Amino acid sequence: MTFALPAEQEDFVKRNSRFMEVLPSLENRLNQVFLRRFESADQAPKVVFFLGRLIAKDFHEILLNCANGYGMAGLKLLRPMFEATMTAIYLTHRPDEAKTFLEYHYVHQRRGLKIAESVGVDLSDCVPKGQQEEIEAKYQAIKDHYRQVCPKCGAGRILDTLAVGHDNGSCHEPTACHRDGGPRGLGFLGSGRDGV
């Protein structure tokens, strides 16, 4: 049994012959950069390194989809790859923002708990009460870092995402979407859990 689409792959190789020529060199470089042990005492380089690994993974997923005739699926993966790239570039130039980026995880965790609560779902089996209290305490401690006042209407809100240098000037619209708004995809840091 095979899950690949050989005819689509052959067509992809024909249409992208130049890309296929450079792909082995690209793969070699990605392996040199990311298939190694990375150590740093600072948080920002670790975040940038692992964002880079996610970017490489996204690239491979895009390639797999496109090579099998699912170009639209590949296109859907392009935006998160781009956003992770922009976030990595931003954090490279502003390493002091890495902690803020990582702490946004608590905003996502609390949001998930509140949504479940609002629709009557009890998450106690998945997220023990003590952990829920810890999430709420951490959220309360950091929430002001993510508050934004709308310049048009004056309403305050928690940013939907960590906005790294974006301002669309619109009322109550997300300003950026960096890897689903923060470090949820970076389960290697903190507790190792991927949120709620």
LINLINFEN-V352077 format. One record per residue. RES is the residue in one small letter. SS is DSSP state (A for helix, B for strand, O for the rest). Layout:
RES	SS
RES	SS
This chain:
m	O
t	O
f	O
a	O
l	O
p	A
a	A
e	A
q	A
e	A
d	A
f	A
v	A
k	A
r	A
n	O
s	A
r	A
f	A
m	A
e	A
v	A
l	A
p	A
s	A
l	A
e	A
n	A
r	A
l	A
n	A
q	A
v	A
f	A
l	O
r	O
r	O
f	O
e	O
s	O
a	O
d	O
q	A
a	A
p	A
k	A
v	A
v	A
f	A
f	A
l	A
g	A
r	A
l	A
i	A
a	A
k	A
d	A
f	A
h	A
e	A
i	A
l	A
l	A
n	A
c	A
a	A
n	O
g	O
y	O
g	A
m	A
a	A
g	A
l	A
k	A
l	A
l	A
r	A
p	A
m	A
f	A
e	A
a	A
t	A
m	A
t	A
a	A
i	A
y	A
l	A
t	A
h	A
r	O
p	A
d	A
e	A
a	A
k	A
t	A
f	A
l	A
e	A
y	A
h	A
y	A
v	A
h	A
q	A
r	A
r	A
g	A
l	A
k	A
i	A
a	A
e	A
s	A
v	O
g	O
v	O
d	O
l	O
s	O
d	O
c	O
v	O
p	O
k	A
g	A
q	A
q	A
e	A
e	A
i	A
e	A
a	A
k	A
y	A
q	A
a	A
i	A
k	A
d	A
h	A
y	A
r	B
q	B
v	B
c	O
p	O
k	O
c	O
g	O
a	O
g	B
r	B
i	B
l	O
d	O
t	O
l	O
a	O
v	O
g	O
h	O
d	O
n	O
g	O
s	O
c	O
h	O
e	O
p	O
t	O
a	O
c	O
h	O
r	O
d	O
g	O
g	O
p	A
r	A
g	A
l	O
g	O
f	O
l	O
g	O
s	O
g	O
r	O
d	O
g	O
v	O
